[in-house]
Amino acid sequence: MSKSNLRIIFMGTPDFAVDTLKTLIENNYNIVGVITSPDKPAGRGKKIQQSAVKKFAVENKLNILQPTNLKDPNFIEQLRELNADLQVIVAFRMLPEIVWNMPRLGSVNLHASLLPQYRGSAPINWAIINGEKRTGVSTFFLKHKIDSGDIIFQEKILIEETDNFETLHDKLMTVGAELILKTLKAIKEDNFPKVEQQELIKETAELKTAPKIFKQDCKINWNNELKDIYNFIRGLSPYPAAWTEITSNDNKNFSLKIFKTSPIVEKHSFKAGKILSDNKNYLKIAVKDGFINIEELQLQGKKRLNIKDFLRGFNIENYSII
């Protein structure tokens, strides 16, 4: 079977999925349908926004479906009419069995971790937060339990000390697109491994998960160790962003999002959370085994700034961390 004869439905929503869809088109795969999330209001103006995948699909004149309910009979019928041999899913929502079990060759998911580690919706964030030295991408066949299907292929990459969510996201996005190509070639040739995740679970000492991250989960605990705070901040940068709260001498409170820092290992006698700054060039926060040197941040209601520009317009000396 040639690439052009293999009928593929692609499902995805964010930027992470676009690179895979683009790679499939560039390699002449026959994308008979693109399923993505409905348009929705976003931002301060609540303007209607299309998903990154939809924007790309529109530009490339692909057939687009945007169901609000994946079990809706009309959507299921539209899906059947596309007569797909295979579905490729990248960063989409959980699918009902009637959808993932429809194509004759199955449904393949790309996940941004080395499964069975970091099952869940935020694997890139959690790998950095937990101080992992390596991660990767996995392709697997969908089944009932989320992120639990038989693994087809995996590709490992190193996590650099300076990686944050954004840089690691982009690396995995590129590696993942290539892994999907390798996976589809193997499926087309009916020559691929299927490794049961349960067997891998038996071999690991600890199974780590990657649950969804909410705003309240992103508040920095300055009582933690230096390396853990540093990993926490970079694992959430630039989104959803680690934050702290400061208060002034006259009880004005603001939240600060922190995007870029560097760790300073140094003995001191300051209390954890103490702000130190010359109000010109540096701002650092004392922690139990050193300092977090803040390089980029964003004051509530303001723009993201480097530390010198921030200090030029804000007198941090009058504030302390709550």
ROFITOR-250013 format. One record per residue: residue in three letters; x negated, y, z of N, C-alpha, C in turn. Coordinates in steps of 0.1 Angstrom, whole numbers, always signed. Atoms other than C-alpha are relative to their C-alpha. Layout:
// ROFITOR-250013
  pakol     nX     nY     nZ    caX    caY    caZ     cX     cY     cZ
    ALA      X      Y      Z      X      Y      Z      X      Y      Z
...
END
This chain:
// ROFITOR-250013
  pakol     nX     nY     nZ    caX    caY    caZ     cX     cY     cZ
    MET     -8    -12     +0     +0     +0     +0     -9    +12     +0
    SER     +8    -12     +1    -14    +34    -10     +5    +10    +11
    LYS     -4    -10    -10    -14    +64    +13    +13     +7     -4
    SER    -11     -7     +5    +12    +81     -9    +13     -8     +1
    ASN    -12     +9     -1    +36    +51     -6     +4     -2    +14
    LEU     -3     +1    -14    +33    +50    +32     +8    +12     +5
    ARG     -9    -11     -3    +63    +71    +43     -2     +3    +15
    ILE     +3     -3    -14    +54    +89    +75     +9    +12     +5
    ILE     -7    -11     -7    +75   +110    +99    -10     +5    +11
    PHE     +9     -6    -10    +54   +134   +120     +8     +7    +11
    MET     -7     -7    -12    +65   +146   +155    -10     +7     +8
    GLY     +9     -8     -8    +48   +174   +174     +6    +14     +1
    THR     -4    -14     -2    +52   +209   +187    -11    +10     +1
    PRO    +10    -11     -2    +21   +229   +199    -11     -1    -10
    ASP    +12     -1     +8    -12   +239   +183     -8    -13     -1
    PHE     +8    +12     -1    -28   +206   +194     +5    -10    -11
    ALA     -5    +10    +10     -5   +187   +169     -3     +5    -14
    VAL     +1     -5    +13    -11   +210   +140    -12     -5     -8
    ASP    +12     +4     +6    -46   +199   +133     +2    -14     -6
    THR     -2    +13     +5    -35   +163   +129     +9     +0    -12
    LEU     -9     -1    +11     -6   +172   +106     -8     +5    -12
    LYS     +8     -5    +11    -30   +193    +85     -9    -10     -6
    THR    +10    +10     +4    -55   +165    +83     +7    -11     -8
    LEU     -8    +10     +8    -28   +140    +71     +3     +5    -14
    ILE     -3     -6    +13    -17   +164    +43    -12     +1     -9
    GLU    +13     -2     +7    -53   +171    +33     -5    -14     -5
    ASN     +4    +13     +4    -58   +133    +30    +11     -7     -8
    ASN    -10     +5     +9    -27   +129     +8     +9    -11     +6
    TYR    -10     +8     -6     -5   +111    +33    +14     +6     -3
    ASN    -13     -4     +4    +32   +112    +24     +9     +3    +12
    ILE     -7     -4    -12    +49   +132    +52    +15     +3     -5
    VAL    -13     -1     +4    +86   +127    +46     +9     +8     +9
    GLY     -8     -8     -9    +98   +146    +76     -9     +5    +12
    VAL     +7     -6    -12    +85   +168   +105    +10     +3    +10
    ILE     -9     -2    -11   +103   +167   +138     -7     +9    +10
    THR     +6     -9    -10    +96   +196   +162    +11     +6     +8
    SER    -10     -6     -9   +113   +215   +190     +8    +11     -6
    PRO     -8    -11     +5   +141   +240   +183     -7    +13     +3
    ASP     +5    -14     -2   +132   +277   +180     +6     +5    +13
    LYS     -5     -5    -13   +135   +295   +213     -6    +13     +3
    PRO     +5    -14     -3   +131   +330   +228    -12     -2     +9
    ALA    +12     +0     -8    +97   +337   +243     -6    +14     +1
    GLY     +6    -13     -2    +77   +366   +257     +9    +10     +6
    ARG     -8    -11     -6    +89   +399   +272    +12     +4     -8
    GLY    -11     -5     +8   +110   +408   +243    +10    -11     -3
    LYS     -9    +11     +2   +126   +373   +242     +3     -2    -15
    LYS     -2     +2    +14   +121   +372   +205     +0    -15     -3
    ILE     +0    +15     +4   +129   +338   +188    -13     -4     -6
    GLN    +13     +5     +4    +97   +319   +183     +1    -14     -6
    GLN     +1    +13     +6    +90   +289   +161    -12     -7     +6
    SER    +12     +8     -5    +67   +261   +173    -11     +1    -10
    ALA    +12     +0     +9    +32   +260   +159     +1    -10    -11
    VAL     -2    +10    +10    +41   +228   +141    +10     +5    -11
    LYS    -10     -5    +10    +72   +244   +125     -6    +10    -10
    LYS     +6    -10     +8    +52   +274   +113     -9     -7    -11
    PHE     +8     +6    +10    +27   +251    +96     +8     -8    -10
    ALA     -8     +7     +9    +54   +229    +81     +7     +8    -10
    VAL     -6    -10     +9    +72   +259    +67     -9     +4    -11
    GLU    +10     -4     +9    +40   +271    +51     -3    -10    -11
    ASN     +3    +11     +9    +35   +237    +35    +12     -7     -6
    LYS    -13     +4     +7    +72   +233    +24     +3    -15     +4
    LEU     -3    +14     -5    +77   +201    +45    +14     +0     +5
    ASN    -14     +2     -4   +111   +187    +54     +0     +1    +16
    ILE     +1     -2    -14   +118   +199    +90    +14     -3     +7
    LEU    -12     +3     -8   +143   +186   +116     -4     +5    +14
    GLN     +2     -5    -13   +147   +203   +150    +12     -3     +9
    PRO    -12     +4     -8   +171   +183   +171     -1     +5    +15
    THR     -1     -4    -15   +182   +195   +206     +2    -13     +8
    ASN     -2    +12     -7   +192   +160   +215     -5    -12     -9
    LEU     +6    +10     +8   +171   +131   +203     +9    -13     -1
    LYS     -9    +11     +1   +200   +107   +208    +13     +3     -8
    ASP    -12     -5     +7   +225   +127   +188     +2     -9    -13
    PRO     -2     +9    +11   +241   +104   +162     -3     +6    -14
    ASN     +3     -6    +12   +237   +129   +134    -15     +1     -3
    PHE    +14     +0     +1   +200   +132   +141     -5    -14     -3
    ILE     +4    +14     +3   +196    +94   +142     +3     -4    -14
    GLU     -3     +4    +14   +213    +91   +109     -9     +7    -10
    GLN     +9     -7     +9   +191   +118    +93    -14     -7     +0
    LEU    +12     +7     -2   +161    +99   +107     +0    -13     -9
    ARG     -1    +13     +8   +173    +66    +91     -1     +3    -15
    GLU     +0     -3    +14   +178    +83    +58    -14     +3     -5
    LEU    +14     -3     +5   +141    +93    +57     -7    -13     -3
    ASN     +6    +13     +4   +133    +56    +56    -15     -1     +3
    ALA    +15     +0     -3    +99    +60    +73     -5    -14     +3
    ASP     +7    +12     -3    +74    +32    +75     -7     +1    +14
    LEU     +8     -3    -13    +56    +48   +105     +3    +14     +5
    GLN     -1    -13     -6    +60    +76   +129    -13     +4     +7
    VAL    +12     -5     -7    +30    +97   +142     +5    +11     +9
    ILE     -4     -9    -11    +36   +115   +175    -12     +6     +6
    VAL    +11     -7     -6    +13   +142   +188     +6    +11     +8
    ALA     -5    -10     -9    +22   +163   +218    +15     +4     -2
    PHE    -14     -1     +1    +59   +158   +216     +7     -4    +13
    ARG     -7     +4    -12    +86   +150   +241     +2    -16     +0
    MET     -3    +14     -2    +96   +115   +254    +11     -4    -10
    LEU     -9     +5    +10   +114    +95   +227     +9    -11     +5
    PRO     -8    +12     -3   +144    +72   +232     -4    -12     -9
    GLU     +4    +12     +8   +139    +36   +220     +6     +0    -14
    ILE     -7     +0    +13   +164    +41   +192     -8     +8    -11
    VAL     +8     -8     +9   +139    +66   +177    -14     -7     -2
    TRP    +13     +5     +1   +105    +51   +185     -1    -14     -6
    ASN     -1    +14     +5   +116    +16   +175     +5     -1    -14
    MET     -6     +0    +13   +130    +26   +141     -9     -4    -11
    PRO     +8     +4    +12   +101    +24   +116     -5    -14     +1
    ARG     +4    +14     +0    +91    -10   +105    -15     -3     +5
    LEU    +14     +2     -4    +54     -4   +113     -2     +6    +14
    GLY     +1     -6    -14    +62    +13   +147     -3    +15     +0
    SER     +3    -14     -2    +54    +46   +162    -13     +2     +8
    VAL    +14     -1     -5    +18    +57   +169     -1    +14     +7
    ASN     +2    -12     -7    +11    +83   +196    -15     +3     +2
    LEU    +13     -5     -3    -21   +104   +200     +0     +6    +14
    HIS     +0     -6    -14    -29   +111   +237    -14     +5     +3
    ALA    +13     -7     -2    -57   +134   +249     -6     -5    +13
    SER     +8     +6    -11    -73   +110   +274     -4    -14     -4
    LEU     +4    +14     +2    -90    +76   +276    +10     -9     +9
    LEU    -10     +8     -6    -59    +56   +285     -6    -13     +5
    PRO    -12     -4     -7    -48    +42   +309     -2    +11    +10
    GLN     +3    -12     -8    -65    +71   +327     +8    +12     -5
    TYR     -7    -13     +3    -46   +104   +328    +12     -1     -9
    ARG    -13     +0     +6    -12    +93   +317     +8    +13     +5
    GLY     -8    -11     -4    +11   +123   +317     -1    +12    -10
    SER     -1    -12     +9    +17   +158   +302    -12     +9     +0
    ALA    +11    -10     -1    -15   +176   +313    -14     -7     +1
    PRO    +13     +8     -2    -45   +152   +307    -13     +8     -1
    ILE    +12     -8     +2    -69   +178   +295     -3     +9    +13
    ASN     +1     -8    -12    -63   +201   +325     -6     -8    +12
    TRP     +3     +8    -12    -66   +173   +351    -14     -6     -1
    ALA    +14     +5     +2    -98   +158   +336    -10    +10     +5
    ILE    +10    -10     -5   -116   +191   +342     +2     +3    +14
    ILE     -2     -3    -14   -100   +198   +375     -6    -10     +9
    ASN     +5    +11     -8   -111   +164   +388    -15     -2     -2
    GLY    +15     +1     +2   -147   +170   +376     -5    -11     -8
    GLU     +4    +11     +9   -148   +143   +350    -12     +4     -9
    LYS    +11     -3     +9   -180   +141   +329     +3     -4    -14
    ARG     -3     +4    +14   -163   +125   +299    +15     -2     -1
    THR    -14     +3     +3   -128   +121   +284     +1     -5    -14
    GLY     -1     +5    +14   -115   +113   +249    +15     +1     -4
    VAL    -13     +2     +6    -85   +105   +228     +3    -14     -2
    SER     -5    +13     +2    -64    +74   +224    +11     +0     -9
    THR    -12     +3     +8    -40    +61   +198     +6    -13     +5
    PHE     -7    +12     -5    -14    +36   +209    +14     -1     -6
    PHE    -13     +2     +5    +19    +21   +199    +10     +4    +12
    LEU    -10     -4    -10    +49    +36   +218     +8    -12     +5
    LYS     -9    +10     -5    +69    +14   +241     +8     +7    +11
    HIS     -9     -6    -10    +94    +20   +270     -6     +9     +9
    LYS     +6     -8    -10    +72    +33   +297    -10    +11     -6
    ILE     +7    -11     +6    +55    +67   +289    -15     -3     +1
    ASP    +15     +1     +1    +18    +65   +277     -5    -14     +4
    SER     +4    +13     -5    +17    +27   +284     -1    -10    -11
    GLY     +1    +10    +11    +17    +11   +250    -13     -5     -3
    ASP    +12     +6     +3     -9    -11   +235    -10    +10     -8
    ILE    +10     -9     +6    -41     +9   +226     -5     -6    -13
    ILE     +6     +3    +13    -53     +9   +190    -15     +4     +0
    PHE    +13     -5     +0    -84    +30   +191     -2    +11    +11
    GLN     +3    -11     -9   -102    +54   +215    -13     +6     -5
    GLU    +12     -7     +4   -129    +80   +209     -4     +9    +13
    LYS     +5     -7    -11   -150    +94   +238     -8    +13     -3
    ILE     +8    -11     +2   -165   +128   +242     -4     +5    +14
    LEU     +5     -5    -13   -185   +145   +270     +7    +13     +3
    ILE     -5    -12     -5   -171   +173   +291    -12     +8     +5
    GLU    +11     -8     -4   -197   +201   +294     +4     +8    +12
    GLU     -2     -7    -12   -202   +220   +326     +7    +14     -2
    THR     -6    -13     +4   -190   +252   +308    +13     -1     -7
    ASP    -13     +2     +6   -159   +237   +292    +11     +5     +9
    ASN    -12     -2     -7   -126   +250   +301    +11     -7     -7
    PHE    -11     +6     +7    -91   +239   +291     +0     +3    -15
    GLU     +0     -5    +14    -93   +259   +259    -10     -7     -9
    THR    +10     +6     +9   -126   +246   +246     +1    -15     -1
    LEU     -1    +15     +0   -120   +210   +256    +13     -4     -9
    HIS    -12     +2     +8    -85   +212   +240     -4     +0    -15
    ASP     +3     -1    +14   -100   +223   +207     -9    -11     -5
    LYS     +9    +11     +4   -127   +196   +207     +9    -13     -2
    LEU     -8    +12     +1   -101   +169   +214    +10     +0    -11
    MET     -9     -2    +12    -77   +183   +188     -7     -5    -13
    THR     +8     +4    +12   -104   +178   +161     -3    -15     +0
    VAL     +3    +14     -1   -115   +144   +173    +13     -8     -1
    GLY    -12     +7     +0    -79   +133   +177     +6     -1    -14
    ALA     -5     +1    +14    -70   +142   +141     -8    -10     -8
    GLU     +8    +11     +7    -99   +120   +128     +4    -14     +5
    LEU     -4    +13     -5    -88    +92   +151    +13     -5     -6
    ILE    -12     +4     +7    -53    +93   +136     -2     -5    -14
    LEU     +3     +5    +13    -68    +89   +102     -5    -14     +0
    LYS     +5    +14     -1    -88    +59   +113    +11    -10     +4
    THR    -11     +8     -4    -57    +45   +129     +9     -4    -11
    LEU     -9     +2    +11    -35    +49    +99     -6     -9    -11
    LYS     +7     +9    +10    -61    +33    +76     +0    -14     +5
    ALA     +0    +14     -5    -63     +3    +99    +14     -6     +0
    ILE    -14     +5     +1    -25     +0   +101     +4     -4    -14
    LYS     -3     +2    +15    -22     +3    +63     -6    -13     -5
    GLU     +7    +13     +4    -47    -26    +60     +3    -11     +9
    ASP     -4    +11    -10    -31    -46    +88    -12     -6     +7
    ASN    +12     +5     -7    -64    -48   +106     -4    +10    +11
    PHE     +2     -9    -11    -64    -32   +140     +1     -8    +13
    PRO     -2     +6    -14    -68    -41   +177    +12     +5     +7
    LYS    -11     -4     -9    -40    -40   +202     -4     -4    +14
    VAL     +5     +3    -13    -53    -38   +237    +10     +4    +11
    GLU    -10     -3    -10    -28    -41   +265     -6     +8    +12
    GLN     +6     -9    -10    -33    -13   +290     +0     -7    +14
    GLN     +0     +7    -13    -24    -36   +319    -13     -7     +3
    GLU    +13     +7     -1    -57    -55   +312    -10    +10     +4
    LEU     +9    -11     -3    -76    -22   +314     +2     +5    +15
    ILE     -3     -4    -14    -59    -13   +347     -6     -9    +10
    LYS     +6    +10     -9    -71    -45   +363    -15     +3     +2
    GLU    +15     -2     +0   -107    -34   +355     -4    +13     +7
    THR     +3    -13     -6   -105     +1   +370     +2     +1    +15
    ALA     -1     -1    -14   -110    +10   +406    +11    +10     +4
    GLU    -10    -11     -4    -87    +41   +406     +7     +5    -13
    LEU     -8     -5    +11    -59    +51   +382     +4    +14     +2
    LYS     -3    -14     -2    -57    +88   +378    +11     +4    -10
    THR    -11     -5     +8    -26   +106   +365     -1    +14     -4
    ALA     +1    -14     +5    -19   +139   +347    +14     +6     +0
    PRO    -13     -6     +0    +14   +153   +359     +1    +14     -5
    LYS     -2    -14     +4    +29   +185   +346     -4    +10    +11
    ILE     +5    -10     -9    +14   +216   +362     +9    +12     +0
    PHE     -8    -12     -2    +36   +243   +376     -7    +12     +6
    LYS     +7    -12     -5    +28   +279   +387     -5     -2    +14
    GLN     +4     +1    -14    +27   +270   +424    -12     -9     +1
    ASP    +11     +9     +0     +2   +243   +416    -14     +7     -3
    CYS    +11     -7     +6    -22   +269   +402     -7    +10    +10
    LYS     +6     -9    -10    -29   +289   +434    -13     -5     +5
    ILE    +13     +5     -4    -65   +287   +444     -1     -1    +15
    ASN     +3     +2    -14    -74   +273   +478    -15     +3     +3
    TRP    +14     -4     -1   -105   +292   +488     -7     -8    +11
    ASN     +7     +8    -10   -112   +267   +516     -6    -13     -6
    ASN     +6    +12     +7   -121   +240   +491    -15     +2     -3
    GLU    +14     -1     +3   -157   +233   +481     -2     +7    -13
    LEU     +3     -8    +12   -174   +254   +455     +2     -7    -13
    LYS     -2     +7    +12   -175   +228   +428    +14     -3     -4
    ASP    -14     +3     +3   -139   +220   +432     +8    +12     -4
    ILE     -6    -12     +4   -128   +256   +430     -4     +4    -14
    TYR     +5     -4    +14   -150   +262   +399     +7     -9    -10
    ASN     -6     +9    +10   -135   +231   +382    +15     +3     -1
    PHE    -14     -3     +0   -100   +241   +392     +3    +12     -9
    ILE     -2    -12     +8   -103   +275   +376     -2     -3    -15
    ARG     +2     +3    +14   -118   +263   +344     +9    -10     -6
    GLY    -10    +10     +4    -94   +234   +342    +14     +6     -4
    LEU    -13     -7     +2    -65   +259   +341     -2    +13     -9
    SER     +2    -12     +8    -81   +285   +318     +0     -3    -15
    PRO     -8    -12     -4    -66   +302   +299    +14     -2     +4
    TYR    -15     +3     -3    -33   +284   +305     +1    -13     +8
    PRO     -9    -11     -5    -15   +282   +328     -7    +11     +9
    ALA     +8    -10     -7    -43   +301   +347     +1     -2    +15
    ALA     +1     +0    -15    -55   +298   +383     +2    +14     +5
    TRP     -3    -14     -5    -44   +327   +405     -2     +0    +15
    THR     +1     -3    -14    -49   +342   +439     +9    +12     +3
    GLU     -8    -12     -4    -30   +369   +458     -9     +9     +9
    ILE     +8    -10     -8    -46   +401   +472    +10    +10     +7
    THR     -8    -10     -7    -32   +426   +497     -9    +12     +3
    SER     +8    -12     -3    -43   +462   +503     +1     +4    +15
    ASN     -1     -4    -14    -49   +480   +536    +14     +6     +3
    ASP    -14     -5     -3    -14   +496   +532    +10    -10     -5
    ASN     -9    +11     +3     +2   +462   +524     +6     +0    -14
    LYS     -4     +1    +14     +5   +464   +486     -6    -14     -5
    ASN     +5    +14     +5     +3   +428   +472     +0     -1    -15
    PHE     +1     +3    +15     -8   +418   +437     -5    -14     -2
    SER     +6    +13     +3    -15   +385   +421    -11     +2    -11
    LEU    +11     -1    +10    -48   +380   +401     -1    -13     -7
    LYS     +3    +12     +7    -52   +354   +374    -15     +1     -3
    ILE    +15     +0     +2    -88   +343   +371     -3    -10    -11
    PHE     +3     +7    +12   -101   +330   +338    -14     -6     -1
    LYS    +13     +4     +2   -138   +328   +339     -9     +3    +12
    THR     +9     -2    -12   -163   +323   +368    -13     -8     -2
    SER    +12     +8     -1   -197   +310   +376     -2     -3    +14
    PRO     +2     +4    -14   -206   +291   +408    -14     +5     +4
    ILE    +13     -4     -6   -234   +304   +431     -1     -8    +13
    VAL     +2     +8    -11   -247   +279   +455    -10     +8    +10
    GLU     +7     -8    -10   -259   +298   +486     +5     -1    +14
    LYS     -4     -1    -14   -258   +297   +523     +4    +14     +4
    HIS     -4    -13     -5   -240   +325   +540     +9     -1    +13
    SER     -8     +1    -12   -219   +334   +571    +14     +7     -2
    PHE    -13     -6     +2   -189   +349   +554    +12    -10     +1
    LYS    -12     +8     +0   -154   +336   +559     +5     -4    -14
    ALA     -5     +4    +13   -139   +316   +530    +11     +9     -4
    GLY    -10    -10     +5   -119   +340   +508     -4    +14     +1
    LYS     +5    -14     -2   -140   +371   +517     -4     +5    -14
    ILE     +3     -7    +13   -142   +395   +487    -13     +8     +2
    LEU    +13     -9     +0   -177   +410   +480     -2     +6    -13
    SER     +2     -7    +13   -183   +436   +453     -7    +13     +2
    ASP     +7    -13     +0   -204   +466   +445     +9    +11     -7
    ASN     -9     -9     +7   -173   +481   +427     -5     +5    -13
    LYS     +5     -4    +13   -193   +484   +395     -3    -12     -9
    ASN     +5    +10     +8   -209   +452   +383     +5    -14     +3
    TYR     -3    +13     -4   -198   +422   +403    +11     -1    +10
    LEU    -10     +3     -9   -170   +406   +422     -1    -15     +3
    LYS     +1    +14     -3   -175   +374   +441     +8     -3    +13
    ILE     -8     +4    -12   -155   +354   +466     -8    -11     +7
    ALA     +7     +9     -9   -171   +336   +495     +8    -13     +2
    VAL     -6    +13     -3   -164   +298   +498    -10     -7    +10
    LYS     +8     +7    -10   -178   +273   +523    -15     -3     -3
    ASP    +13     +4     +4   -209   +264   +503     -6     +9    -11
    GLY     +5     -9    +10   -215   +295   +481    +10    +11     -3
    PHE     -9    -11     +5   -197   +321   +460     +6     -4    -13
    ILE     -6     +0    +13   -173   +321   +431     -2    +14     -6
    ASN     +2    -13     +7   -186   +349   +408    +10     +1    -11
    ILE    -11     -2    +10   -156   +362   +388     -5     +9    -11
    GLU     +4     -6    +12   -163   +372   +352    +11     +6     -8
    GLU    -11     -5     +8   -129   +376   +336    +13     -3     +9
    LEU    -12     +1     -9    -95   +382   +354    +11     +9     -6
    GLN    -12     -8     +4    -61   +398   +350     +8     +4    +12
    LEU     -8     -5    -11    -43   +419   +375    +15     +0     -4
    GLN    -14     +1     +3     -6   +414   +377     +6    +12     -8
    GLY     -5    -10     +9    +11   +434   +349    -10     +7     -9
    LYS    +11     -7     +8    -22   +444   +333     -6    -10    -10
    LYS     +6     +8    +10    -44   +431   +305    -12     -8     +6
    ARG    +12     +8     -4    -71   +404   +308    -13     +9     -2
    LEU    +12     -9     +1   -105   +422   +314    -12     -8     +5
    ASN    +12     +5     -6   -141   +414   +320     -2     +8    +13
    ILE     +0     -5    -13   -152   +422   +355     -5    +15     +1
    LYS     +4    -14     +0   -170   +456   +347    +12     +9     -3
    ASP    -12     -9     +4   -139   +470   +330    +10     +0    +11
    PHE    -10     +1    -11   -117   +457   +358     -4     +9    +12
    LEU     +5     -8    -11   -138   +474   +385     +0    +15     -3
    ARG     +0    -14     +4   -139   +506   +366    +13     +7     +3
    GLY    -13     -5     -2   -102   +510   +371     +7     -5    +13
    PHE     -7     +5    -12    -95   +492   +404    -10     -1    +11
    ASN     +9     +0    -11   -110   +497   +438     +3    -12     +9
    ILE     -2    +13     -7   -113   +462   +451     -3     +0    +15
    GLU     +5     -1    -14   -129   +473   +484    +12     +1    +10
    ASN    -12     -2     -9    -94   +482   +498     +9    -13     +1
    TYR     -9    +12     +1    -81   +446   +492     -7    -12     +7
    SER     +4    +13     -5    -84   +412   +508     +9    -11     -5
    ILE     -8    +11     +5    -72   +378   +498    +10     -5    +11
    ILE    -10     +5    -10    -40   +366   +514     -2    -16     +1
END
